[in-house]
């Protein structure tokens, strides 16, 4: 199974999801072709209602803890409630790679 | 506490604003770190930068310290604020201004407005 699919499955089991995009952005970075190291997740869920951003990220980090510690080098998270998503259906672009810190 | 944790604890408590990042504020080595350092630099915030690439014990220690798996990490008055995505969203929403104001951290409000205008 790909890391991307693993992320999708784990989030799906852990949360009720309205909208989910898991984008492999590894090709933008200093890693081998086909790598699955850098991801961006755009997720809309009722689980984020009433939660501050840090709490939302902690929730996802917890669900993805094992994958994060073993496979993922960078994870951009964009967490929205259904209402927030209805206002702006886009997430900011991830910053460009600067090449430092690669060790896998 | 381990040496690294003690060192981190002392750093975030002794300085009003601390950014744990890859590289340093003048030469960031990761796009995520660069974006947060860029926002703080542009807003004229005085802050301590800690390069986690220079010390593996700090690099791991900072992840354990706030139970947060990624870098960069911003601290204001000893409190963890967030990583790149959170700081970006807080900058655009004005929450970061409020946080600085509530904690007596000097920053350039006009610069913050310019960031918002450019990304509105």
Backbone of each chain as ProteinMPNN parsed JSONL, in Angstrom:
{"seq_chain_A": "XXXXXXXXXXXXXXXXXXXXXXXXXXXXXXXXXXXXXXXXXXXXXXXXXXXXXXXXXXXXXXXXXXXXXXXXXXXXXXXXXXXXXXXXXXXXXXXXXXXXXXXX", "coords_chain_A": {"N_chain_A": [[0.839, -1.199, 0.0], [0.45, 2.262, -0.723], [1.978, 5.157, 0.838], [0.39, 7.355, 0.698], [-2.187, 6.239, 0.4], [-2.333, 4.977, 2.84], [-2.434, 7.16, 4.569], [-4.904, 8.256, 3.794], [-6.634, 6.135, 4.471], [-6.241, 5.919, 7.269], [-7.1, 8.434, 8.194], [-9.733, 8.329, 7.381], [-10.762, 6.288, 8.953], [-10.491, 7.404, 11.442], [-11.955, 9.753, 11.552], [-14.977, 11.625, 10.818], [-15.463, 12.568, 7.601], [-15.866, 15.312, 5.402], [-14.677, 16.272, 3.167], [-11.708, 15.447, 1.454], [-8.357, 15.808, 0.566], [-5.406, 14.332, -0.334], [-2.312, 15.104, -1.091], [0.536, 14.232, -2.802], [3.456, 15.829, -2.546], [6.042, 15.353, -2.968], [7.64, 15.318, -5.237], [8.415, 17.907, -5.588], [10.577, 18.244, -4.109], [13.893, 17.539, -2.75], [14.27, 14.644, -3.258], [14.323, 11.066, -4.063], [12.949, 9.973, -7.256], [9.493, 9.198, -7.375], [9.204, 9.08, -4.678], [7.595, 9.087, -1.451], [7.323, 11.313, 0.59], [6.778, 13.969, 1.211], [3.829, 15.541, 1.995], [0.617, 17.067, 1.412], [-2.279, 17.829, 3.099], [-5.637, 18.425, 2.724], [-8.4, 18.901, 4.532], [-11.764, 18.52, 5.443], [-13.882, 18.518, 8.101], [-16.389, 17.7, 10.541], [-15.326, 17.242, 12.931], [-13.628, 19.249, 13.594], [-15.024, 21.353, 14.564], [-15.371, 24.085, 16.717], [-12.794, 23.805, 17.578], [-9.467, 24.998, 18.072], [-6.754, 25.811, 15.795], [-4.318, 24.531, 16.575], [-5.265, 22.429, 18.126], [-6.715, 21.029, 16.195], [-4.695, 20.229, 14.448], [-3.219, 18.666, 16.196], [-4.974, 16.575, 16.597], [-4.986, 15.329, 14.065], [-2.254, 14.765, 13.821], [-2.023, 12.904, 15.816], [-3.606, 10.756, 14.889], [-2.12, 10.086, 12.68], [0.309, 9.42, 13.721], [2.127, 7.179, 13.71], [2.781, 6.784, 11.002], [3.812, 9.28, 10.475], [6.134, 9.33, 12.038], [7.663, 7.405, 10.87], [7.618, 7.455, 8.021], [6.964, 9.962, 6.858], [8.286, 13.033, 5.858], [7.591, 15.716, 5.616], [4.599, 17.415, 6.372], [1.958, 19.16, 5.364], [-0.816, 20.747, 6.721], [-4.2, 21.491, 6.243], [-6.916, 22.446, 7.739], [-10.362, 22.392, 7.969], [-13.682, 23.381, 8.968], [-17.0, 22.468, 7.891], [-18.39, 24.815, 7.421], [-16.335, 26.744, 7.227], [-15.066, 25.827, 4.967], [-17.021, 26.248, 3.081], [-16.858, 28.931, 2.719], [-14.283, 29.483, 1.708], [-12.924, 27.656, -0.725], [-10.285, 26.69, -0.907], [-6.853, 25.878, -0.293], [-3.844, 27.237, 1.076], [-0.821, 27.4, -0.935], [1.909, 25.123, -0.563], [5.127, 25.944, 0.795], [8.123, 26.497, -1.223], [10.73, 24.009, -1.679], [13.844, 24.169, 0.062], [15.935, 22.583, 0.194], [17.381, 21.797, 2.493], [18.186, 19.676, 5.345], [17.4, 17.134, 4.466], [17.29, 13.747, 5.083], [16.44, 11.235, 4.557]], "CA_chain_A": [[0.0, 0.0, 0.0], [1.224, 3.498, -0.76], [1.865, 5.994, 2.038], [-0.77, 8.222, 0.469], [-3.383, 5.464, 0.714], [-2.284, 4.75, 4.281], [-2.918, 8.407, 5.19], [-6.34, 8.345, 3.508], [-7.329, 5.11, 5.259], [-6.183, 6.23, 8.709], [-7.962, 9.588, 8.463], [-11.104, 7.879, 7.176], [-11.164, 5.488, 10.112], [-10.444, 8.206, 12.664], [-12.774, 10.962, 11.518], [-16.024, 11.749, 9.816], [-14.858, 13.512, 6.657], [-16.722, 15.903, 4.359], [-13.849, 16.469, 1.977], [-10.321, 15.105, 1.766], [-7.365, 15.732, -0.506], [-4.062, 13.999, 0.142], [-1.494, 15.388, -2.279], [1.96, 13.923, -2.667], [4.246, 16.944, -3.089], [7.456, 14.959, -2.84], [8.387, 15.626, -6.46], [8.923, 19.278, -5.523], [11.661, 18.276, -3.133], [15.161, 16.895, -3.051], [14.139, 13.23, -2.895], [14.303, 10.225, -5.266], [11.707, 9.928, -8.023], [8.513, 8.245, -6.849], [9.231, 9.097, -3.209], [6.407, 9.55, -0.743], [7.918, 11.904, 1.791], [6.183, 15.274, 1.483], [2.401, 15.506, 1.68], [-0.259, 18.157, 1.82], [-3.612, 17.302, 3.366], [-6.725, 19.388, 2.872], [-9.437, 18.059, 5.132], [-12.939, 19.202, 5.981], [-14.542, 17.566, 9.002], [-17.131, 18.27, 11.668], [-14.506, 17.028, 14.136], [-12.857, 20.456, 13.892], [-15.923, 22.381, 15.097], [-15.042, 24.579, 18.06], [-11.401, 23.526, 17.941], [-8.446, 25.884, 17.515], [-5.897, 25.132, 14.814], [-3.356, 23.618, 17.209], [-6.005, 21.221, 18.526], [-7.052, 20.295, 14.963], [-3.474, 19.579, 13.965], [-2.856, 17.609, 17.145], [-5.876, 15.453, 16.323], [-4.484, 14.626, 12.873], [-0.929, 14.231, 14.121], [-2.226, 11.704, 16.634], [-4.1, 9.685, 14.014], [-1.058, 9.726, 11.727], [1.581, 9.42, 14.46], [3.081, 6.142, 13.32], [3.233, 7.076, 9.638], [4.632, 10.492, 10.554], [7.452, 9.089, 12.625], [8.437, 6.447, 10.09], [7.676, 7.652, 6.566], [6.703, 11.303, 6.335], [9.276, 14.06, 6.196], [6.89, 16.989, 5.759], [3.151, 17.266, 6.267], [1.223, 20.422, 5.44], [-2.195, 20.439, 7.089], [-5.171, 22.561, 6.105], [-8.065, 21.833, 8.415], [-11.509, 23.288, 7.945], [-15.024, 22.88, 9.224], [-17.828, 22.568, 6.69], [-18.724, 26.221, 7.234], [-15.14, 27.44, 6.742], [-14.831, 25.332, 3.608], [-18.02, 26.836, 2.184], [-16.433, 30.309, 2.469], [-13.101, 29.478, 0.847], [-12.635, 26.27, -1.073], [-8.912, 26.491, -1.351], [-5.839, 25.892, 0.754], [-2.631, 27.909, 0.598], [0.221, 26.56, -1.526], [3.033, 24.818, 0.316], [6.32, 26.7, 0.393], [9.072, 25.724, -2.032], [11.816, 23.336, -0.97], [15.139, 24.847, 0.043], [16.963, 21.544, 0.106], [18.077, 21.456, 3.727], [17.597, 18.748, 6.305], [17.008, 15.845, 3.925], [18.133, 12.657, 5.572], [16.036, 9.938, 4.098]], "C_chain_A": [[0.875, 1.251, 0.0], [1.029, 4.268, 0.555], [0.622, 6.878, 1.913], [-2.061, 7.495, 0.856], [-3.473, 5.194, 2.22], [-2.839, 5.971, 5.03], [-4.439, 8.514, 5.02], [-7.121, 7.368, 4.388], [-7.379, 5.477, 6.74], [-7.097, 7.409, 9.049], [-9.427, 9.187, 8.362], [-11.635, 7.07, 8.357], [-11.315, 6.355, 11.351], [-11.452, 9.331, 12.712], [-13.946, 10.833, 10.558], [-15.612, 12.887, 8.885], [-15.849, 13.987, 5.603], [-15.965, 16.003, 3.041], [-12.409, 16.155, 2.345], [-9.473, 15.095, 0.498], [-6.03, 15.39, 0.147], [-3.144, 14.081, -1.074], [-0.028, 15.091, -1.981], [2.765, 15.032, -3.348], [5.733, 16.626, -3.101], [8.279, 15.349, -4.054], [8.951, 17.038, -6.463], [10.169, 19.371, -4.652], [12.843, 17.412, -3.566], [15.145, 15.428, -2.633], [14.082, 12.383, -4.175], [12.941, 10.231, -5.956], [10.767, 8.871, -7.446], [8.449, 8.228, -5.335], [7.886, 9.548, -2.653], [6.852, 10.097, 0.605], [7.254, 13.215, 2.202], [4.715, 15.264, 1.05], [1.712, 16.786, 2.121], [-1.654, 17.555, 1.976], [-4.583, 18.466, 3.507], [-7.92, 18.586, 3.358], [-10.541, 18.909, 5.76], [-13.696, 18.192, 6.834], [-15.275, 18.29, 10.113], [-16.343, 18.121, 12.964], [-13.747, 18.289, 14.528], [-13.711, 21.567, 14.504], [-15.49, 22.78, 16.504], [-13.606, 24.325, 18.488], [-10.467, 24.545, 17.3], [-7.526, 25.073, 16.61], [-4.933, 24.137, 15.457], [-4.058, 22.307, 17.602], [-6.364, 20.373, 17.307], [-5.823, 19.54, 14.453], [-3.058, 18.437, 14.88], [-3.696, 16.358, 16.899], [-5.354, 14.635, 15.14], [-3.11, 14.012, 13.126], [-1.037, 12.945, 14.925], [-2.652, 10.525, 15.777], [-2.986, 9.174, 13.103], [0.295, 9.514, 12.397], [2.591, 8.417, 13.918], [3.653, 6.409, 11.919], [4.156, 8.296, 9.634], [6.037, 10.193, 11.037], [8.301, 8.168, 11.753], [8.625, 6.831, 8.625], [7.639, 9.099, 6.104], [7.746, 12.296, 6.806], [8.598, 15.408, 6.426], [5.398, 16.783, 5.528], [2.501, 18.637, 6.455], [-0.235, 20.091, 5.711], [-3.08, 21.667, 6.932], [-6.511, 22.012, 6.558], [-9.226, 22.817, 8.453], [-12.79, 22.595, 8.384], [-15.816, 23.071, 7.928], [-18.123, 24.038, 6.37], [-17.527, 27.001, 6.673], [-14.85, 27.07, 5.285], [-15.792, 25.974, 2.624], [-17.65, 28.281, 1.845], [-15.259, 30.335, 1.485], [-12.701, 28.049, 0.528], [-11.231, 26.118, -1.625], [-7.979, 26.554, -0.154], [-4.593, 26.567, 0.204], [-1.631, 26.921, 0.003], [1.306, 26.292, -0.489], [4.249, 25.611, -0.155], [7.266, 25.838, -0.426], [10.148, 25.091, -1.165], [13.075, 24.181, -1.043], [16.277, 23.854, 0.179], [17.646, 21.133, 1.384], [17.409, 20.343, 4.486], [17.179, 17.41, 5.755], [17.886, 14.767, 4.523], [17.527, 11.303, 5.288], [16.052, 9.975, 2.579]], "O_chain_A": [[1.92, 1.285, 0.651], [0.056, 4.058, 1.279], [-0.094, 7.116, 2.886], [-2.917, 8.05, 1.545], [-4.562, 5.185, 2.794], [-3.604, 5.838, 5.986], [-5.162, 8.819, 5.968], [-8.141, 7.728, 4.976], [-8.422, 5.362, 7.384], [-7.786, 7.389, 10.069], [-10.262, 9.638, 9.147], [-12.811, 7.162, 8.71], [-12.157, 6.087, 12.208], [-11.779, 9.823, 13.792], [-13.916, 10.043, 9.615], [-15.433, 14.025, 9.32], [-16.568, 13.195, 4.995], [-16.53, 15.843, 1.959], [-11.937, 16.543, 3.414], [-9.82, 14.464, -0.5], [-5.583, 16.076, 1.067], [-3.196, 13.236, -1.967], [0.558, 15.627, -1.041], [2.755, 15.156, -4.573], [6.572, 17.518, -3.229], [9.461, 15.672, -3.937], [9.855, 17.347, -7.239], [10.742, 20.447, -4.482], [12.808, 16.687, -4.56], [15.91, 15.016, -1.762], [13.823, 12.916, -5.253], [11.912, 10.464, -5.321], [11.201, 7.781, -7.075], [7.705, 7.432, -4.762], [7.143, 10.288, -3.297], [6.762, 9.418, 1.628], [7.175, 13.536, 3.387], [4.401, 15.012, -0.113], [2.14, 17.479, 3.044], [-2.142, 16.856, 1.088], [-4.372, 19.375, 4.311], [-8.395, 17.689, 2.661], [-10.289, 19.866, 6.492], [-14.102, 17.137, 6.346], [-14.849, 19.35, 10.571], [-16.639, 18.775, 13.964], [-13.273, 18.401, 15.659], [-13.185, 22.602, 14.914], [-15.271, 21.93, 17.367], [-13.238, 24.597, 19.631], [-10.641, 24.915, 16.139], [-7.511, 23.842, 16.642], [-4.748, 23.031, 14.949], [-3.507, 21.22, 17.427], [-6.323, 19.144, 17.371], [-5.905, 18.37, 14.077], [-2.609, 17.386, 14.424], [-3.2, 15.234, 16.979], [-5.286, 13.408, 15.203], [-2.831, 12.89, 12.704], [-0.25, 12.016, 14.745], [-2.123, 9.423, 15.92], [-2.917, 7.985, 12.794], [1.318, 9.437, 11.717], [3.755, 8.749, 13.692], [4.855, 6.273, 11.691], [5.142, 8.347, 8.898], [7.012, 10.732, 10.515], [9.525, 8.151, 11.881], [9.678, 6.563, 8.047], [8.219, 9.435, 5.071], [8.049, 12.387, 7.995], [8.985, 16.156, 7.324], [4.989, 16.072, 4.61], [2.496, 19.195, 7.552], [-0.828, 19.26, 5.023], [-2.753, 22.747, 7.424], [-7.151, 21.223, 5.863], [-9.077, 23.946, 8.92], [-12.962, 21.391, 8.197], [-15.367, 23.741, 6.998], [-18.109, 24.45, 5.21], [-17.681, 27.814, 5.762], [-14.439, 27.912, 4.485], [-15.436, 26.219, 1.471], [-18.071, 28.803, 0.813], [-15.254, 31.124, 0.539], [-12.205, 27.321, 1.388], [-11.016, 25.502, -2.669], [-8.272, 27.193, 0.857], [-4.312, 26.483, -0.992], [-1.598, 25.752, 0.386], [1.584, 27.137, 0.362], [4.388, 25.913, -1.34], [7.23, 24.61, -0.345], [10.443, 25.565, -0.068], [13.352, 24.824, -2.055], [17.443, 24.238, 0.269], [18.435, 20.188, 1.368], [16.219, 20.082, 4.31], [16.64, 16.597, 6.505], [19.111, 14.871, 4.473], [18.064, 10.295, 5.746], [15.741, 8.974, 1.933]]}, "seq_chain_B": "XXXXXXXXXXXXXXXXXXXXXXXXXXXXXXXXXXXXXXXXXXXXXXXXXXXXXXXXXXXXXXXXXXXXXXXXXXXXXXXXXXXXXXXXXXXXXXXXXXXXXXXXXXXXXXXXXXXXXXXX", "coords_chain_B": {"N_chain_B": [[14.37, 15.839, 33.44], [15.847, 15.623, 30.207], [19.088, 16.756, 29.0], [18.748, 18.158, 26.6], [16.027, 18.806, 26.695], [15.965, 20.428, 28.966], [17.535, 22.512, 28.084], [15.964, 23.48, 25.949], [13.671, 24.234, 27.357], [14.689, 26.28, 28.99], [15.451, 28.093, 27.012], [12.998, 28.811, 25.71], [11.713, 30.0, 27.798], [13.315, 32.091, 28.531], [13.303, 33.853, 26.466], [11.208, 36.089, 24.674], [10.116, 35.529, 22.116], [10.606, 32.683, 20.238], [11.905, 30.81, 17.578], [12.095, 27.6, 16.497], [13.835, 26.118, 14.015], [14.782, 24.966, 10.671], [17.921, 25.641, 9.638], [18.855, 29.137, 9.799], [17.56, 32.428, 10.747], [18.5, 34.172, 8.813], [19.388, 32.519, 6.828], [17.435, 30.292, 5.992], [16.811, 26.742, 5.76], [14.773, 25.257, 4.789], [11.626, 25.209, 3.216], [9.299, 25.515, 4.763], [10.22, 26.418, 7.246], [11.398, 28.722, 6.321], [9.238, 30.243, 5.494], [7.932, 30.961, 7.889], [9.996, 32.3, 9.296], [10.342, 34.328, 7.467], [7.918, 35.751, 7.672], [8.092, 36.696, 10.334], [10.453, 38.189, 10.171], [9.712, 40.111, 8.268], [7.651, 41.367, 9.617], [9.086, 42.617, 11.485], [9.68, 41.508, 13.975], [11.386, 40.855, 16.966], [13.268, 38.052, 17.531], [14.444, 34.87, 18.793], [16.34, 32.584, 16.985], [16.584, 29.118, 16.606], [18.594, 26.737, 15.298], [17.719, 23.649, 14.362], [19.017, 21.795, 12.872], [21.594, 21.873, 13.606], [21.923, 20.411, 15.855], [21.225, 17.289, 16.818], [20.015, 16.326, 19.144], [18.477, 18.451, 20.016], [16.858, 18.672, 17.809], [15.278, 16.339, 17.917], [14.434, 16.643, 20.51], [12.825, 18.95, 20.582], [10.572, 18.123, 19.298], [9.525, 16.324, 21.091], [9.153, 17.974, 23.256], [6.877, 19.668, 22.932], [5.157, 17.798, 22.097], [4.861, 17.691, 19.294], [5.134, 16.941, 15.948], [6.571, 18.143, 13.885], [8.757, 20.574, 12.268], [9.033, 23.968, 11.336], [8.706, 25.361, 14.742], [6.965, 27.67, 16.616], [7.351, 29.712, 19.479], [5.851, 31.766, 21.91], [6.399, 33.722, 24.651], [7.056, 31.423, 26.104], [5.037, 29.693, 25.435], [3.831, 27.248, 23.19], [2.976, 28.014, 19.886], [2.502, 27.249, 17.176], [3.02, 25.529, 13.988], [4.228, 25.91, 10.595], [1.88, 25.996, 8.88], [-0.106, 26.814, 10.65], [0.894, 29.268, 11.628], [0.924, 30.688, 9.235], [-1.855, 30.795, 8.652], [-2.725, 32.181, 10.927], [-1.424, 34.59, 10.597], [-2.674, 35.61, 8.343], [-5.284, 35.822, 9.239], [-5.105, 37.652, 11.224], [-4.874, 36.875, 13.799], [-2.322, 36.426, 14.769], [-1.286, 38.969, 15.134], [-2.91, 39.746, 17.271], [-2.062, 37.964, 19.208], [0.609, 38.756, 19.582], [0.158, 41.353, 20.505], [-1.246, 40.852, 22.883], [0.765, 39.752, 24.329], [2.641, 41.675, 24.596], [4.574, 41.895, 22.589], [6.6, 43.569, 20.33], [5.76, 44.638, 17.037], [5.45, 45.28, 13.496], [2.672, 46.704, 12.512], [1.739, 47.716, 10.071], [3.248, 46.274, 8.249], [2.236, 43.741, 8.66], [-0.356, 44.149, 7.736], [0.22, 44.586, 5.069], [1.092, 42.066, 4.267], [-1.309, 40.716, 4.474], [-2.86, 42.109, 2.602], [-1.512, 41.426, 0.26], [-2.041, 38.765, 0.097], [-4.734, 38.457, 0.126]], "CA_chain_B": [[14.437, 16.262, 32.043], [17.129, 15.426, 29.527], [19.821, 17.996, 28.777], [18.137, 18.885, 25.483], [14.754, 19.377, 27.148], [16.286, 21.519, 29.883], [18.025, 23.614, 27.245], [14.798, 24.018, 25.235], [12.814, 24.871, 28.354], [15.32, 27.544, 29.384], [15.431, 29.007, 25.859], [11.659, 29.369, 25.44], [11.278, 30.817, 28.938], [14.189, 33.26, 28.676], [13.121, 34.742, 25.309], [9.779, 36.307, 24.394], [9.73, 34.85, 20.877], [11.645, 31.747, 19.793], [11.538, 29.96, 16.456], [12.925, 26.431, 16.222], [13.732, 26.032, 12.56], [15.896, 24.37, 9.942], [18.69, 26.79, 9.195], [18.648, 30.262, 10.711], [16.645, 33.44, 10.22], [19.033, 34.804, 7.603], [19.538, 31.496, 5.796], [16.618, 29.109, 6.289], [17.149, 25.617, 4.884], [13.563, 24.485, 4.494], [10.597, 26.161, 2.814], [8.339, 25.742, 5.842], [10.918, 27.294, 8.196], [11.638, 29.986, 5.642], [8.014, 31.051, 5.451], [7.668, 31.533, 9.215], [11.051, 33.284, 9.552], [10.066, 35.446, 6.576], [6.823, 36.533, 8.256], [8.601, 37.387, 11.526], [11.416, 39.191, 9.708], [8.982, 41.176, 7.591], [6.881, 42.088, 10.632], [10.036, 43.282, 12.374], [9.618, 40.927, 15.318], [12.663, 40.381, 17.51], [13.105, 36.673, 18.001], [15.594, 33.973, 18.809], [16.217, 31.448, 16.073], [17.376, 27.954, 16.997], [18.752, 25.845, 14.145], [17.667, 22.262, 14.855], [19.933, 20.96, 12.081], [22.921, 21.943, 14.217], [21.989, 19.574, 17.053], [20.215, 16.227, 16.713], [19.289, 16.185, 20.413], [17.456, 19.509, 20.011], [15.932, 18.365, 16.714], [14.308, 15.388, 18.444], [13.923, 17.152, 21.794], [11.76, 19.945, 20.414], [9.357, 17.382, 18.913], [8.985, 15.749, 22.325], [8.848, 19.044, 24.22], [5.479, 20.095, 22.782], [4.448, 16.705, 21.452], [4.53, 18.214, 17.961], [6.076, 16.131, 15.177], [7.224, 18.811, 12.752], [9.514, 21.814, 12.432], [9.325, 24.85, 12.464], [7.814, 25.543, 15.886], [7.069, 29.03, 17.175], [6.977, 29.883, 20.888], [5.74, 33.133, 22.404], [6.346, 33.73, 26.118], [7.134, 30.058, 26.628], [3.918, 28.866, 24.98], [3.852, 26.8, 21.804], [1.919, 28.657, 19.085], [2.147, 26.408, 16.043], [3.99, 25.321, 12.924], [4.12, 26.779, 9.426], [0.502, 26.196, 8.39], [-0.858, 27.569, 11.663], [1.383, 30.653, 11.64], [0.431, 31.299, 7.998], [-3.282, 31.114, 8.795], [-2.88, 33.212, 11.972], [-0.963, 35.858, 10.028], [-3.702, 36.094, 7.415], [-6.534, 36.121, 9.96], [-4.875, 38.712, 12.209], [-4.717, 36.292, 15.14], [-0.931, 36.55, 15.201], [-1.199, 40.343, 15.666], [-3.549, 39.755, 18.59], [-1.199, 37.215, 20.129], [1.749, 39.618, 19.9], [-0.327, 42.466, 21.323], [-1.589, 40.333, 24.213], [1.987, 39.382, 25.041], [3.575, 42.796, 24.61], [5.659, 41.708, 21.619], [6.552, 44.647, 19.34], [5.761, 44.208, 15.641], [5.044, 46.328, 12.578], [1.285, 46.426, 12.1], [1.599, 48.017, 8.643], [3.828, 45.149, 7.512], [1.261, 42.645, 8.768], [-1.455, 44.487, 6.819], [0.708, 44.397, 3.699], [1.058, 40.619, 3.995], [-2.714, 40.341, 4.261], [-3.309, 42.664, 1.313], [-0.878, 40.682, -0.84], [-2.553, 37.389, 0.081], [-6.165, 38.514, 0.441]], "C_chain_B": [[15.828, 15.997, 31.471], [17.81, 16.782, 29.338], [19.158, 18.84, 27.692], [16.844, 19.545, 25.937], [14.975, 20.546, 28.088], [16.706, 22.751, 29.088], [16.87, 24.291, 26.501], [13.925, 24.819, 26.193], [13.377, 26.231, 28.755], [15.242, 28.565, 28.246], [14.052, 29.634, 25.666], [11.155, 30.228, 26.596], [12.092, 32.097, 29.076], [13.978, 34.27, 27.547], [11.636, 34.862, 24.97], [9.307, 35.52, 23.171], [10.892, 33.964, 20.419], [11.106, 30.915, 18.631], [12.563, 28.828, 16.315], [12.74, 26.121, 14.746], [14.907, 25.265, 11.964], [16.652, 25.507, 9.266], [18.522, 27.91, 10.205], [17.863, 31.362, 10.006], [17.17, 34.129, 8.966], [19.241, 33.793, 6.476], [18.748, 30.231, 6.161], [16.939, 27.986, 5.304], [15.962, 24.723, 4.582], [12.466, 25.498, 4.2], [9.617, 26.509, 3.925], [8.943, 26.679, 6.892], [11.083, 28.683, 7.608], [10.396, 30.873, 5.668], [7.758, 31.715, 6.802], [8.715, 32.592, 9.554], [10.791, 34.538, 8.712], [8.972, 36.358, 7.117], [7.337, 37.341, 9.443], [9.584, 38.487, 11.134], [10.679, 40.397, 9.127], [8.196, 42.03, 8.589], [7.779, 42.735, 11.678], [10.015, 42.773, 13.804], [11.028, 40.503, 15.749], [12.466, 38.973, 18.03], [14.414, 35.91, 17.972], [15.36, 32.849, 17.817], [17.129, 30.316, 16.548], [17.406, 26.989, 15.815], [18.8, 24.39, 14.616], [18.613, 21.341, 14.064], [21.331, 20.922, 12.711], [23.051, 20.973, 15.393], [20.854, 18.537, 17.024], [19.395, 16.062, 17.992], [18.192, 17.235, 20.518], [16.407, 19.192, 18.951], [14.865, 17.369, 17.18], [13.629, 15.963, 19.679], [12.769, 18.117, 21.625], [10.456, 19.258, 19.989], [8.69, 16.786, 20.159], [8.462, 16.834, 23.263], [7.386, 19.479, 24.152], [4.618, 19.003, 22.166], [3.945, 17.15, 20.075], [5.565, 17.646, 16.984], [6.879, 16.859, 14.109], [7.916, 20.108, 13.16], [9.206, 22.674, 11.213], [8.298, 24.808, 13.602], [8.065, 26.93, 16.47], [6.575, 29.048, 18.623], [6.915, 31.365, 21.216], [5.534, 33.065, 23.905], [6.26, 32.311, 26.68], [6.028, 29.135, 26.156], [4.076, 28.494, 23.501], [2.69, 27.425, 21.034], [1.517, 27.788, 17.9], [3.302, 26.236, 15.084], [3.67, 26.223, 11.747], [2.677, 27.053, 8.991], [-0.309, 27.063, 9.349], [-0.416, 29.029, 11.69], [0.908, 31.389, 10.377], [-1.031, 31.718, 8.161], [-3.513, 32.216, 9.828], [-2.422, 34.573, 11.483], [-2.068, 36.457, 9.172], [-4.989, 36.482, 8.135], [-6.366, 37.264, 10.954], [-4.704, 38.184, 13.63], [-3.301, 36.443, 15.682], [-0.697, 37.951, 15.778], [-1.741, 40.368, 17.101], [-2.68, 39.07, 19.629], [-0.011, 38.071, 20.55], [1.309, 40.754, 20.817], [-0.599, 41.999, 22.75], [-0.341, 40.029, 25.034], [3.051, 40.477, 25.034], [4.772, 42.619, 23.69], [5.537, 42.787, 20.538], [6.579, 44.066, 17.928], [5.221, 45.359, 14.788], [3.66, 45.999, 12.007], [1.097, 46.669, 10.598], [2.132, 46.865, 7.789], [2.85, 43.968, 7.524], [0.094, 42.89, 7.81], [-1.044, 44.259, 5.366], [0.703, 42.911, 3.319], [-0.376, 40.2, 3.679], [-3.251, 40.874, 2.933], [-2.779, 41.841, 0.142], [-1.437, 39.264, -0.973], [-4.052, 37.318, 0.312], [-7.04, 37.848, -0.574]], "O_chain_B": [[16.84, 16.13, 32.159], [17.181, 17.828, 29.497], [19.019, 20.055, 27.826], [16.586, 20.703, 25.609], [14.258, 21.545, 28.021], [16.291, 23.872, 29.379], [16.802, 25.518, 26.429], [13.497, 25.931, 25.885], [12.641, 27.213, 28.848], [14.999, 29.748, 28.48], [13.941, 30.846, 25.48], [10.283, 31.077, 26.412], [11.626, 33.074, 29.663], [14.421, 35.414, 27.65], [10.903, 33.874, 24.977], [8.233, 34.918, 23.187], [12.014, 34.436, 20.238], [9.997, 30.386, 18.693], [13.741, 29.07, 16.051], [11.622, 25.891, 14.286], [15.886, 24.958, 12.645], [16.105, 26.235, 8.438], [18.098, 27.673, 11.337], [17.541, 31.249, 8.823], [16.389, 34.616, 8.148], [19.268, 34.167, 5.303], [19.324, 29.229, 6.586], [17.295, 28.244, 4.154], [16.124, 23.574, 4.17], [12.383, 26.532, 4.862], [9.157, 27.646, 4.027], [8.286, 27.605, 7.368], [10.93, 29.69, 8.3], [10.486, 32.089, 5.84], [7.409, 32.894, 6.859], [8.368, 33.667, 10.045], [10.99, 35.661, 9.177], [9.075, 37.582, 7.035], [7.055, 38.534, 9.551], [9.555, 39.582, 11.695], [10.981, 41.546, 9.451], [8.086, 43.246, 8.435], [7.294, 43.33, 12.641], [10.299, 43.522, 14.739], [11.76, 39.873, 14.985], [11.6, 38.727, 18.87], [15.348, 36.246, 17.243], [14.296, 32.231, 17.813], [18.301, 30.537, 16.853], [16.367, 26.487, 15.386], [19.793, 23.951, 15.195], [18.963, 20.254, 14.524], [22.143, 20.054, 12.392], [24.157, 20.733, 15.878], [19.682, 18.876, 17.185], [18.22, 15.7, 17.936], [17.11, 16.962, 21.039], [15.215, 19.414, 19.162], [13.684, 17.536, 16.874], [12.425, 15.801, 19.88], [11.833, 18.114, 22.426], [9.368, 19.751, 20.283], [7.465, 16.748, 20.268], [7.469, 16.646, 23.966], [6.732, 19.639, 25.183], [3.483, 19.253, 21.76], [2.768, 17.003, 19.745], [6.763, 17.853, 17.179], [7.767, 16.271, 13.492], [7.688, 20.652, 14.241], [9.123, 22.125, 10.114], [7.189, 24.298, 13.448], [9.196, 27.31, 16.773], [5.532, 28.482, 18.949], [7.807, 32.13, 20.851], [4.597, 32.422, 24.379], [5.495, 32.038, 27.605], [6.056, 27.936, 26.433], [4.416, 29.339, 22.672], [1.546, 27.368, 21.484], [0.328, 27.606, 17.642], [4.409, 26.72, 15.318], [2.923, 27.192, 11.887], [2.3, 28.202, 8.762], [-1.087, 27.921, 8.933], [-1.253, 29.929, 11.765], [0.536, 32.561, 10.438], [-1.4, 32.85, 7.849], [-4.374, 33.076, 9.647], [-2.961, 35.599, 11.898], [-2.364, 37.649, 9.259], [-5.705, 37.377, 7.685], [-7.351, 37.79, 11.472], [-4.423, 38.948, 14.553], [-3.097, 36.571, 16.889], [-0.001, 38.107, 16.781], [-1.127, 40.927, 18.01], [-2.57, 39.52, 20.769], [0.34, 38.115, 21.729], [1.994, 41.08, 21.786], [-0.226, 42.672, 23.711], [-0.373, 40.043, 26.264], [4.2, 40.251, 25.412], [5.857, 43.128, 23.971], [4.491, 42.909, 19.9], [7.322, 43.124, 17.65], [4.611, 46.294, 15.307], [3.51, 45.136, 11.142], [0.382, 45.921, 9.931], [1.559, 46.521, 6.755], [2.669, 43.289, 6.513], [-0.387, 41.965, 7.156], [-1.839, 43.805, 4.544], [0.355, 42.548, 2.195], [-0.626, 39.436, 2.746], [-3.995, 40.19, 2.23], [-3.488, 41.589, -0.833], [-1.319, 38.64, -2.027], [-4.588, 36.262, 0.65], [-8.261, 37.829, -0.42]]}, "name": "protein", "num_of_chains": 2, "seq": "XXXXXXXXXXXXXXXXXXXXXXXXXXXXXXXXXXXXXXXXXXXXXXXXXXXXXXXXXXXXXXXXXXXXXXXXXXXXXXXXXXXXXXXXXXXXXXXXXXXXXXXXXXXXXXXXXXXXXXXXXXXXXXXXXXXXXXXXXXXXXXXXXXXXXXXXXXXXXXXXXXXXXXXXXXXXXXXXXXXXXXXXXXXXXXXXXXXXXXXXXXXXXXXXXXXXXXXXXXXXXXXX"}
